[in-house]
Amino acid sequence: MSPLRPLAVSVWLLVLASASHSAAADSIARRDAAAKIAPWVLDRASQTSIECLVVLADRADLTPATTMPPGSARRRFVRDALYSTARASQASLVAWLEEHGVEHRSFYIVDALWVKAPIAILDAIAQRPDVARIEGNPTIQVVAPESPELDRAAAAPTRVSAPETVEPGIASIRAPNVWAMGFTGQNVVIGGADTGVQWDHPALKAKYRGWNGVSAVHDYNWHDSVHTPGGGGACGPDSPVPCDDTDHGTHTLGTAVGEDGVNQIGVAPGARFIACRNMDQGNGTPASYLECMEWFLAPYPVGGTTAEGDPDLAPDITTNSWGCPLSEGCVASTLQQGVEAQRAAGIMFVGAAGNSGSGCSTVSDPPAIYDATYTVGAYNAATNLLASFSSRGPVTVDGSNRLKPDITAPGVSVRSAIPGGLYASFSGTSMATPHVAGAVALLWSARPALTNQISQTEDLLNQNAVHHMSTLCSSSGNPSNLYGWGQVDINAAVNAVPPVSVASRTPPVVSGVWLGPAAPNPSHHAALLRFRLEQAGAARVTLYASDGRRMRTIPLGEQSAGDHALRWDGMCDGGAIAAPGLYLVQLESRGLTANQKIIWLGR
């Protein structure tokens, strides 16, 4: 064999060097890809398929929302920014997943996809530059006996046959004082993310936004994020009607809004509620939590899709008595963008601190650890002392050393509704959380200018709480890592803000015409529409169905400048009765228009 010529030797060496470089680059790429995959996922590499969340690197810019006034335009901006960003950034990966037959489901409140696939597929996904990380989707038992301080005797379901006094926890935060002023949570909607709800419980039925006094409409008012069969619970997957396969969700919403004329169990009995089931018999997943957060941002019909979501029907407040422990596979940052998105939209996210006390730094699970969460600890209304089970700060799991909880509320032996039309007492920060959600509803009904103004609301509640000095758990007086700013006192918070006259509460005319929200909304039998014209002129009101069909035109003729009101009786052109659904109301005058949406529940 003849020796290689110099040129041939050079070419061969270049080939070897190129191959070596390629192998090294491939090794680095694989190492970097592996670093994107959470340990929880890698620990299950031998499984046939693994449930996970693939989080993309792209992220919507929501900073413009911080300069927008609270209301419809701000909610819609946040939803549309998140939705359009996710659709664009996920398009290539979705196409790849469909090409390879991989089961998946998209989210937009966090730019992520739920994926169920073997480790080889996940490894290929991790190598994509548009993928930031792959996190686990563990099933987490959240709802269990709430604490050692549970009042077992009181927890036994009992029917009542005689009028009850106001529950001690409600009296403790001085909600009845606010009721006496005429404010009970009117015009405020609370969203309950929990195990579901018995919507027609006697203490809740009249408070459900989907109930018109005759029939129920669950579209936009109920969602089930449990899609696979669980352990044989009463609800099953994808329940088309509200249900609760444990007591937890009904109990928490009862504390927020419940009363039946006999049992005064709710802080804000004039508020209305909608609900999303994010746990199957007390077991949740990061994906089910995210799905409810997303639905609250822009609710859509039962069986519908996120494309049909309407941010105008979002709740004002969400109450969240659940957690996602890092010890069970959750990642600290998984849910953070979802909580922050609700806040950016003006939806106040109230969350439970957890029941891992009495040690320090036991506020350790998302979403309680986030700055964007208004985190609630628990105290005993009978003694005014912090419950032993209530988790303490500071938050150390994310390195923030953040003070938590933010505030405390009654959480020991709290009596509220449970399925079957019954009542029971439970303890836990789960029970404290809806006290605060209801308190915010009272504040916003009493002082409407604060509605959806989250930072101002938190400051007001914090500064007017009943303070408790402490130097425990790295505290330096008040606020502390035990009580936060103290025990919520809603009467003091309301009285700290002077009432505004009716005249000054009237929204200013924008571009010459203004159309107010329908009253009530949802409406049945009839709806009152208030409007204002900056200049006199002919006006008309037109109602459109959600698919764009014109249903009714109401000529108003010449109208003077100033305030006016119109009653819509639910009739369409031609004498037909409008079917229940979502309608657009449009006011026109002098070439200018103003719009509102109304949920019509029928006659």
C-alpha positions, 0 to 999 in steps of 0.5 A: 500500500502506497503512503498517503500523499500530503494533500490526502493527509491534510484532507483526512485530518480535516475530516477527523477534526470535523467529526471530532468537533461535530461529536463534541458539539453534539455532546454539548447539545445533549448536555444542555438539553438534559439540563432543561429537563427537570429531575422529576421527569428524568427519574421517570425515564423508564416509564412508557410515557411521562406527563410534563409541561414543556415551557417555551422560551418566548414570553409576552410583554405585559408591561403596557398593562401597568399603565392602563386603567383597570377594566375591560380594555386592560383585561383584553390586552393581557389576554390577547398579548398572551394568546397571540404570543403563545400561538406564534411561538408554539406553532412549530413545536405543535406541528412537530408533535402532531407529525410524531403523534404526540399527545399534547394540549396548549396553554397560553397564560404560561407559554407552555404545552402539556405533553405525554411522551416517552423520554426519547421524545422529550429529549428531542424536544429539549434540544429545540432552541425554542424550548426553555425547560421541561417540567413534571406534571405530578399528581399532588394530594392537596385536600386532606384533613386540614389540620390537627386543630380540626374541630371533629365534633363540629365537622360532622355534617349537620342540618340546621332548623333554626336561625344561626348567628353570624359565624364567629370568623365573619364577626371577627373581621367586622364584615357585619359593620360593612353590611350595615352600611349597605355594602355586601359585595354587590357587583363583584364576582369571585372565582373559586379554584378548588374541588368544584362546588355544589352550585345549588346548595341553599347557601350558594344557589342565589349567588351563582352567576349562572342562575337566573332565578328559574334556570341555570346557564353554566357557559362562562360560569363553570369549567372542569379542568379534570380530563381523565378518570380519577379514583371513582369520585362523583364528578368524573372527568369533564363534568358539564355541570358544577359538582364537588367530589369532596367538601372543600370547594363548596366550603370555601365558596360558602365562606366567601359568599354563602347565606340562605337566610338562616345560615350567615356563613359568607363574608360577601353575601351580595357578591356572585361566584363562578367556579373552576374545578382544578382538583380531582377528589383533592388531587391536582396537577400543575396542568389542572391549576394552570387551566383554571387560571387560564379559564378565569382570565377569559372564561369560555363555554362548557366544552368550548376552547380558549379561542372562545374566551371572553375576558369581559366575563373574568372574575374580579377576585380568585380564591385559591385554597390549594398548593403545589409542593416542591417536594412532590415535583412542582417547580417554583416557577411553573405557576408564577407567570399564571398568577402574574398574568391574573394580576396584570389583568386586574384579577386579585389572586388570594391564596392560602399560606399552607398548613405546614407550621409552626416552623419558620420558612414553611410558606414554601409552596407555589402559589403562596410564595409569589409576590403576586399572590396575596397570601393568607395565614390563619388565626383562631377567632376565639383567641385571636392567636395564630393557628399552630398549623399556619405556615410562616415566612420568610420565603427561602425556597426561591432565595427571595427571603420574602415576607409571608404571609401578607395577612391573616384571617379566621381559619380554625373551626370555620363553619360553612357549606358542604355538598348535600345542603349540609354545613360543617366546620373545618380548619386550615389556611384554606378556610382563612383564604375565602374570608379575605376574598370576601373582604376584598369584595366588600371593599370594592362594593363599598369603594368602587374606585378601588375595583381591580386596583390590586396594589392599592387594595393590598396596601389598604388592607395591610395598613388597616389590619389589627397589627401583631408585633413579633420578632420570631422567624426573622421578623422585626415587629410589624409586619411579621412572618407570622401574621403578615400585616395582621388580622384583616379588619374590613370595617377599618379598611372601608372607613379609611377611604372616604365615600365618593358621591354618586355623581363623581362615580359616573364614568366620564364620557369617552369620545362623546358617548358612554354606555354603562354595564347592564344592570344586573349582568347577567340579566334575566326578565329585563336589563337596564342600560344607562348611557350618556351623550356629550351632545344632543342628537339622534341615538339608537341601541343595537343588540348583536348575538355572539356570532355577529347576527343583529337581533334587535334595533331600538331607535331612540330618536333625538336625545338631549345631552346628558344621562339616560336609561333604557330598559331592554325586555329581552325581545328581538326584532319580530317579537321573538324572545332572545335565547340565553347567551352572550350579546353585544350592546352597541350605542350609536349617536352622531357617528360615535359608538360605545359597546358593552357585553351582556349575559342574557339568562332568558325570560 
